[in-house]
Amino acid sequence: MLFGSGIRLFKSVDAGRVALEQVGAEPTQRVTHLTYAVRER
């Protein structure tokens, strides 16, 4: 989930055709950096 009022990066992605697979998570004291790979459904 992305919070804020910025640019919607994934609004044109067809969720029925692609899926995001989490490949990494790096927590710090203030944020967690998540890395995803795009996969076909």
mmCIF file as Biopython writes it, N, C-alpha, C and O atoms, coordinates in Angstrom:
data_model
#
loop_
_atom_site.group_PDB
_atom_site.id
_atom_site.type_symbol
_atom_site.label_atom_id
_atom_site.label_alt_id
_atom_site.label_comp_id
_atom_site.label_asym_id
_atom_site.label_entity_id
_atom_site.label_seq_id
_atom_site.pdbx_PDB_ins_code
_atom_site.Cartn_x
_atom_site.Cartn_y
_atom_site.Cartn_z
_atom_site.occupancy
_atom_site.B_iso_or_equiv
_atom_site.auth_seq_id
_atom_site.auth_asym_id
_atom_site.pdbx_PDB_model_num
ATOM 1   N N  . MET A ? 1  ? 0.842  -1.150  0.000   1.0 0.0 1  A 1 
ATOM 2   C CA . MET A ? 1  ? 0.000  0.000   0.000   1.0 0.0 1  A 1 
ATOM 3   C C  . MET A ? 1  ? 0.900  1.229   0.000   1.0 0.0 1  A 1 
ATOM 4   O O  . MET A ? 1  ? 1.861  1.306   0.766   1.0 0.0 1  A 1 
ATOM 5   N N  . LEU A ? 2  ? 0.592  2.157   -0.837  1.0 0.0 2  A 1 
ATOM 6   C CA . LEU A ? 2  ? 1.323  3.414   -0.891  1.0 0.0 2  A 1 
ATOM 7   C C  . LEU A ? 2  ? 0.426  4.521   -0.365  1.0 0.0 2  A 1 
ATOM 8   O O  . LEU A ? 2  ? -0.740 4.612   -0.749  1.0 0.0 2  A 1 
ATOM 9   N N  . PHE A ? 3  ? 0.953  5.354   0.500   1.0 0.0 3  A 1 
ATOM 10  C CA . PHE A ? 3  ? 0.184  6.449   1.065   1.0 0.0 3  A 1 
ATOM 11  C C  . PHE A ? 3  ? 0.636  7.762   0.458   1.0 0.0 3  A 1 
ATOM 12  O O  . PHE A ? 3  ? 1.791  7.902   0.056   1.0 0.0 3  A 1 
ATOM 13  N N  . GLY A ? 4  ? -0.251 8.700   0.394   1.0 0.0 4  A 1 
ATOM 14  C CA . GLY A ? 4  ? 0.103  10.026  -0.085  1.0 0.0 4  A 1 
ATOM 15  C C  . GLY A ? 4  ? -0.788 10.466  -1.225  1.0 0.0 4  A 1 
ATOM 16  O O  . GLY A ? 4  ? -1.718 9.758   -1.610  1.0 0.0 4  A 1 
ATOM 17  N N  . SER A ? 5  ? -0.502 11.631  -1.759  1.0 0.0 5  A 1 
ATOM 18  C CA . SER A ? 5  ? -1.320 12.172  -2.834  1.0 0.0 5  A 1 
ATOM 19  C C  . SER A ? 5  ? -0.486 12.410  -4.083  1.0 0.0 5  A 1 
ATOM 20  O O  . SER A ? 5  ? -0.742 13.355  -4.831  1.0 0.0 5  A 1 
ATOM 21  N N  . GLY A ? 6  ? 0.505  11.567  -4.314  1.0 0.0 6  A 1 
ATOM 22  C CA . GLY A ? 6  ? 1.394  11.721  -5.460  1.0 0.0 6  A 1 
ATOM 23  C C  . GLY A ? 6  ? 0.841  11.069  -6.720  1.0 0.0 6  A 1 
ATOM 24  O O  . GLY A ? 6  ? -0.365 10.850  -6.837  1.0 0.0 6  A 1 
ATOM 25  N N  . ILE A ? 7  ? 1.705  10.769  -7.635  1.0 0.0 7  A 1 
ATOM 26  C CA . ILE A ? 7  ? 1.347  10.145  -8.911  1.0 0.0 7  A 1 
ATOM 27  C C  . ILE A ? 7  ? 1.041  8.667   -8.692  1.0 0.0 7  A 1 
ATOM 28  O O  . ILE A ? 7  ? 1.785  7.964   -8.008  1.0 0.0 7  A 1 
ATOM 29  N N  . ARG A ? 8  ? -0.055 8.207   -9.276  1.0 0.0 8  A 1 
ATOM 30  C CA . ARG A ? 8  ? -0.409 6.788   -9.185  1.0 0.0 8  A 1 
ATOM 31  C C  . ARG A ? 8  ? 0.436  6.017   -10.207 1.0 0.0 8  A 1 
ATOM 32  O O  . ARG A ? 8  ? 0.214  6.117   -11.413 1.0 0.0 8  A 1 
ATOM 33  N N  . LEU A ? 9  ? 1.393  5.260   -9.709  1.0 0.0 9  A 1 
ATOM 34  C CA . LEU A ? 9  ? 2.346  4.579   -10.584 1.0 0.0 9  A 1 
ATOM 35  C C  . LEU A ? 9  ? 1.759  3.357   -11.283 1.0 0.0 9  A 1 
ATOM 36  O O  . LEU A ? 9  ? 2.220  2.998   -12.366 1.0 0.0 9  A 1 
ATOM 37  N N  . PHE A ? 10 ? 0.763  2.714   -10.699 1.0 0.0 10 A 1 
ATOM 38  C CA . PHE A ? 10 ? 0.263  1.450   -11.235 1.0 0.0 10 A 1 
ATOM 39  C C  . PHE A ? 10 ? -1.190 1.516   -11.699 1.0 0.0 10 A 1 
ATOM 40  O O  . PHE A ? 10 ? -1.830 0.473   -11.836 1.0 0.0 10 A 1 
ATOM 41  N N  . LYS A ? 11 ? -1.731 2.712   -11.947 1.0 0.0 11 A 1 
ATOM 42  C CA . LYS A ? 11 ? -3.153 2.814   -12.275 1.0 0.0 11 A 1 
ATOM 43  C C  . LYS A ? 11 ? -3.488 2.184   -13.626 1.0 0.0 11 A 1 
ATOM 44  O O  . LYS A ? 11 ? -4.631 1.779   -13.836 1.0 0.0 11 A 1 
ATOM 45  N N  . SER A ? 12 ? -2.535 2.088   -14.540 1.0 0.0 12 A 1 
ATOM 46  C CA . SER A ? 12 ? -2.825 1.506   -15.858 1.0 0.0 12 A 1 
ATOM 47  C C  . SER A ? 12 ? -2.460 0.022   -15.950 1.0 0.0 12 A 1 
ATOM 48  O O  . SER A ? 12 ? -2.558 -0.569  -17.025 1.0 0.0 12 A 1 
ATOM 49  N N  . VAL A ? 13 ? -2.045 -0.581  -14.846 1.0 0.0 13 A 1 
ATOM 50  C CA . VAL A ? 13 ? -1.679 -1.998  -14.843 1.0 0.0 13 A 1 
ATOM 51  C C  . VAL A ? 13 ? -2.942 -2.842  -14.769 1.0 0.0 13 A 1 
ATOM 52  O O  . VAL A ? 13 ? -3.804 -2.608  -13.923 1.0 0.0 13 A 1 
ATOM 53  N N  . ASP A ? 14 ? -3.047 -3.822  -15.657 1.0 0.0 14 A 1 
ATOM 54  C CA . ASP A ? 14 ? -4.174 -4.757  -15.656 1.0 0.0 14 A 1 
ATOM 55  C C  . ASP A ? 14 ? -3.895 -5.843  -14.617 1.0 0.0 14 A 1 
ATOM 56  O O  . ASP A ? 14 ? -3.123 -6.767  -14.873 1.0 0.0 14 A 1 
ATOM 57  N N  . ALA A ? 15 ? -4.522 -5.731  -13.450 1.0 0.0 15 A 1 
ATOM 58  C CA . ALA A ? 15 ? -4.271 -6.666  -12.352 1.0 0.0 15 A 1 
ATOM 59  C C  . ALA A ? 15 ? -4.683 -8.093  -12.685 1.0 0.0 15 A 1 
ATOM 60  O O  . ALA A ? 15 ? -4.243 -9.026  -12.013 1.0 0.0 15 A 1 
ATOM 61  N N  . GLY A ? 16 ? -5.514 -8.287  -13.705 1.0 0.0 16 A 1 
ATOM 62  C CA . GLY A ? 16 ? -5.890 -9.627  -14.120 1.0 0.0 16 A 1 
ATOM 63  C C  . GLY A ? 16 ? -4.806 -10.326 -14.923 1.0 0.0 16 A 1 
ATOM 64  O O  . GLY A ? 16 ? -4.848 -11.542 -15.107 1.0 0.0 16 A 1 
ATOM 65  N N  . ARG A ? 17 ? -3.823 -9.547  -15.408 1.0 0.0 17 A 1 
ATOM 66  C CA . ARG A ? 17 ? -2.757 -10.119 -16.244 1.0 0.0 17 A 1 
ATOM 67  C C  . ARG A ? 17 ? -1.410 -10.218 -15.538 1.0 0.0 17 A 1 
ATOM 68  O O  . ARG A ? 17 ? -0.571 -11.031 -15.924 1.0 0.0 17 A 1 
ATOM 69  N N  . VAL A ? 18 ? -1.197 -9.414  -14.526 1.0 0.0 18 A 1 
ATOM 70  C CA . VAL A ? 18 ? 0.089  -9.418  -13.832 1.0 0.0 18 A 1 
ATOM 71  C C  . VAL A ? 18 ? -0.105 -9.546  -12.323 1.0 0.0 18 A 1 
ATOM 72  O O  . VAL A ? 18 ? -1.164 -9.223  -11.785 1.0 0.0 18 A 1 
ATOM 73  N N  . ALA A ? 19 ? 0.932  -10.020 -11.665 1.0 0.0 19 A 1 
ATOM 74  C CA . ALA A ? 19 ? 0.932  -10.137 -10.210 1.0 0.0 19 A 1 
ATOM 75  C C  . ALA A ? 19 ? 2.282  -9.676  -9.694  1.0 0.0 19 A 1 
ATOM 76  O O  . ALA A ? 19 ? 3.294  -9.811  -10.383 1.0 0.0 19 A 1 
ATOM 77  N N  . LEU A ? 20 ? 2.303  -9.142  -8.506  1.0 0.0 20 A 1 
ATOM 78  C CA . LEU A ? 20 ? 3.551  -8.742  -7.873  1.0 0.0 20 A 1 
ATOM 79  C C  . LEU A ? 20 ? 3.951  -9.821  -6.877  1.0 0.0 20 A 1 
ATOM 80  O O  . LEU A ? 20 ? 3.143  -10.252 -6.055  1.0 0.0 20 A 1 
ATOM 81  N N  . GLU A ? 21 ? 5.207  -10.252 -6.957  1.0 0.0 21 A 1 
ATOM 82  C CA . GLU A ? 21 ? 5.743  -11.253 -6.042  1.0 0.0 21 A 1 
ATOM 83  C C  . GLU A ? 21 ? 6.818  -10.580 -5.196  1.0 0.0 21 A 1 
ATOM 84  O O  . GLU A ? 21 ? 7.799  -10.058 -5.728  1.0 0.0 21 A 1 
ATOM 85  N N  . GLN A ? 22 ? 6.635  -10.592 -3.895  1.0 0.0 22 A 1 
ATOM 86  C CA . GLN A ? 22 ? 7.618  -9.948  -3.027  1.0 0.0 22 A 1 
ATOM 87  C C  . GLN A ? 22 ? 8.899  -10.769 -3.024  1.0 0.0 22 A 1 
ATOM 88  O O  . GLN A ? 22 ? 8.871  -11.973 -2.772  1.0 0.0 22 A 1 
ATOM 89  N N  . VAL A ? 23 ? 10.012 -10.121 -3.303  1.0 0.0 23 A 1 
ATOM 90  C CA . VAL A ? 23 ? 11.304 -10.809 -3.341  1.0 0.0 23 A 1 
ATOM 91  C C  . VAL A ? 23 ? 12.276 -10.284 -2.288  1.0 0.0 23 A 1 
ATOM 92  O O  . VAL A ? 23 ? 13.368 -10.828 -2.126  1.0 0.0 23 A 1 
ATOM 93  N N  . GLY A ? 24 ? 11.890 -9.240  -1.577  1.0 0.0 24 A 1 
ATOM 94  C CA . GLY A ? 24 ? 12.767 -8.724  -0.541  1.0 0.0 24 A 1 
ATOM 95  C C  . GLY A ? 24 ? 12.065 -7.754  0.373   1.0 0.0 24 A 1 
ATOM 96  O O  . GLY A ? 24 ? 11.112 -7.078  -0.015  1.0 0.0 24 A 1 
ATOM 97  N N  . ALA A ? 25 ? 12.559 -7.697  1.612   1.0 0.0 25 A 1 
ATOM 98  C CA . ALA A ? 25 ? 12.063 -6.733  2.598   1.0 0.0 25 A 1 
ATOM 99  C C  . ALA A ? 25 ? 13.247 -6.351  3.468   1.0 0.0 25 A 1 
ATOM 100 O O  . ALA A ? 25 ? 13.920 -7.214  4.032   1.0 0.0 25 A 1 
ATOM 101 N N  . GLU A ? 26 ? 13.495 -5.062  3.573   1.0 0.0 26 A 1 
ATOM 102 C CA . GLU A ? 26 ? 14.621 -4.562  4.360   1.0 0.0 26 A 1 
ATOM 103 C C  . GLU A ? 26 ? 14.112 -3.515  5.349   1.0 0.0 26 A 1 
ATOM 104 O O  . GLU A ? 26 ? 13.963 -2.346  4.994   1.0 0.0 26 A 1 
ATOM 105 N N  . PRO A ? 27 ? 13.845 -3.930  6.583   1.0 0.0 27 A 1 
ATOM 106 C CA . PRO A ? 27 ? 13.334 -2.976  7.567   1.0 0.0 27 A 1 
ATOM 107 C C  . PRO A ? 27 ? 14.454 -2.107  8.132   1.0 0.0 27 A 1 
ATOM 108 O O  . PRO A ? 27 ? 15.581 -2.565  8.321   1.0 0.0 27 A 1 
ATOM 109 N N  . THR A ? 28 ? 14.123 -0.857  8.394   1.0 0.0 28 A 1 
ATOM 110 C CA . THR A ? 28 ? 15.015 0.059   9.096   1.0 0.0 28 A 1 
ATOM 111 C C  . THR A ? 28 ? 14.224 0.624   10.268  1.0 0.0 28 A 1 
ATOM 112 O O  . THR A ? 28 ? 13.092 0.206   10.507  1.0 0.0 28 A 1 
ATOM 113 N N  . GLN A ? 29 ? 14.805 1.567   11.001  1.0 0.0 29 A 1 
ATOM 114 C CA . GLN A ? 29 ? 14.099 2.135   12.149  1.0 0.0 29 A 1 
ATOM 115 C C  . GLN A ? 29 ? 12.870 2.936   11.741  1.0 0.0 29 A 1 
ATOM 116 O O  . GLN A ? 29 ? 11.906 3.013   12.502  1.0 0.0 29 A 1 
ATOM 117 N N  . ARG A ? 30 ? 12.890 3.537   10.547  1.0 0.0 30 A 1 
ATOM 118 C CA . ARG A ? 30 ? 11.794 4.434   10.167  1.0 0.0 30 A 1 
ATOM 119 C C  . ARG A ? 30 ? 10.939 3.938   9.018   1.0 0.0 30 A 1 
ATOM 120 O O  . ARG A ? 30 ? 9.772  4.317   8.924   1.0 0.0 30 A 1 
ATOM 121 N N  . VAL A ? 31 ? 11.478 3.099   8.138   1.0 0.0 31 A 1 
ATOM 122 C CA . VAL A ? 31 ? 10.732 2.611   6.972   1.0 0.0 31 A 1 
ATOM 123 C C  . VAL A ? 31 ? 11.102 1.164   6.697   1.0 0.0 31 A 1 
ATOM 124 O O  . VAL A ? 31 ? 12.078 0.641   7.234   1.0 0.0 31 A 1 
ATOM 125 N N  . THR A ? 32 ? 10.311 0.534   5.859   1.0 0.0 32 A 1 
ATOM 126 C CA . THR A ? 32 ? 10.647 -0.794  5.355   1.0 0.0 32 A 1 
ATOM 127 C C  . THR A ? 32 ? 10.693 -0.707  3.841   1.0 0.0 32 A 1 
ATOM 128 O O  . THR A ? 32 ? 9.727  -0.277  3.212   1.0 0.0 32 A 1 
ATOM 129 N N  . HIS A ? 33 ? 11.805 -1.110  3.255   1.0 0.0 33 A 1 
ATOM 130 C CA . HIS A ? 33 ? 11.974 -1.089  1.808   1.0 0.0 33 A 1 
ATOM 131 C C  . HIS A ? 33 ? 11.550 -2.454  1.263   1.0 0.0 33 A 1 
ATOM 132 O O  . HIS A ? 33 ? 12.122 -3.481  1.627   1.0 0.0 33 A 1 
ATOM 133 N N  . LEU A ? 34 ? 10.547 -2.454  0.394   1.0 0.0 34 A 1 
ATOM 134 C CA . LEU A ? 34 ? 10.041 -3.685  -0.200  1.0 0.0 34 A 1 
ATOM 135 C C  . LEU A ? 34 ? 10.452 -3.749  -1.662  1.0 0.0 34 A 1 
ATOM 136 O O  . LEU A ? 34 ? 10.431 -2.740  -2.366  1.0 0.0 34 A 1 
ATOM 137 N N  . THR A ? 35 ? 10.826 -4.943  -2.116  1.0 0.0 35 A 1 
ATOM 138 C CA . THR A ? 35 ? 11.195 -5.165  -3.514  1.0 0.0 35 A 1 
ATOM 139 C C  . THR A ? 35 ? 10.260 -6.239  -4.073  1.0 0.0 35 A 1 
ATOM 140 O O  . THR A ? 35 ? 10.034 -7.274  -3.447  1.0 0.0 35 A 1 
ATOM 141 N N  . TYR A ? 36 ? 9.721  -5.966  -5.272  1.0 0.0 36 A 1 
ATOM 142 C CA . TYR A ? 36 ? 8.791  -6.891  -5.908  1.0 0.0 36 A 1 
ATOM 143 C C  . TYR A ? 36 ? 9.257  -7.222  -7.313  1.0 0.0 36 A 1 
ATOM 144 O O  . TYR A ? 36 ? 9.935  -6.425  -7.961  1.0 0.0 36 A 1 
ATOM 145 N N  . ALA A ? 37 ? 8.885  -8.408  -7.777  1.0 0.0 37 A 1 
ATOM 146 C CA . ALA A ? 37 ? 9.088  -8.801  -9.171  1.0 0.0 37 A 1 
ATOM 147 C C  . ALA A ? 37 ? 7.705  -8.894  -9.809  1.0 0.0 37 A 1 
ATOM 148 O O  . ALA A ? 37 ? 6.748  -9.334  -9.173  1.0 0.0 37 A 1 
ATOM 149 N N  . VAL A ? 38 ? 7.608  -8.475  -11.070 1.0 0.0 38 A 1 
ATOM 150 C CA . VAL A ? 38 ? 6.343  -8.546  -11.793 1.0 0.0 38 A 1 
ATOM 151 C C  . VAL A ? 38 ? 6.267  -9.894  -12.494 1.0 0.0 38 A 1 
ATOM 152 O O  . VAL A ? 38 ? 7.194  -10.283 -13.205 1.0 0.0 38 A 1 
ATOM 153 N N  . ARG A ? 39 ? 5.167  -10.606 -12.294 1.0 0.0 39 A 1 
ATOM 154 C CA . ARG A ? 39 ? 4.957  -11.936 -12.877 1.0 0.0 39 A 1 
ATOM 155 C C  . ARG A ? 39 ? 3.658  -11.946 -13.674 1.0 0.0 39 A 1 
ATOM 156 O O  . ARG A ? 39 ? 2.722  -11.213 -13.355 1.0 0.0 39 A 1 
ATOM 157 N N  . GLU A ? 40 ? 3.605  -12.772 -14.705 1.0 0.0 40 A 1 
ATOM 158 C CA . GLU A ? 40 ? 2.345  -12.972 -15.442 1.0 0.0 40 A 1 
ATOM 159 C C  . GLU A ? 40 ? 1.447  -13.891 -14.645 1.0 0.0 40 A 1 
ATOM 160 O O  . GLU A ? 40 ? 1.925  -14.779 -13.938 1.0 0.0 40 A 1 
ATOM 161 N N  . ARG A ? 41 ? 0.145  -13.680 -14.756 1.0 0.0 41 A 1 
ATOM 162 C CA . ARG A ? 41 ? -0.831 -14.577 -14.100 1.0 0.0 41 A 1 
ATOM 163 C C  . ARG A ? 41 ? -1.194 -15.684 -15.042 1.0 0.0 41 A 1 
ATOM 164 O O  . ARG A ? 41 ? -1.998 -16.550 -14.697 1.0 0.0 41 A 1 
#
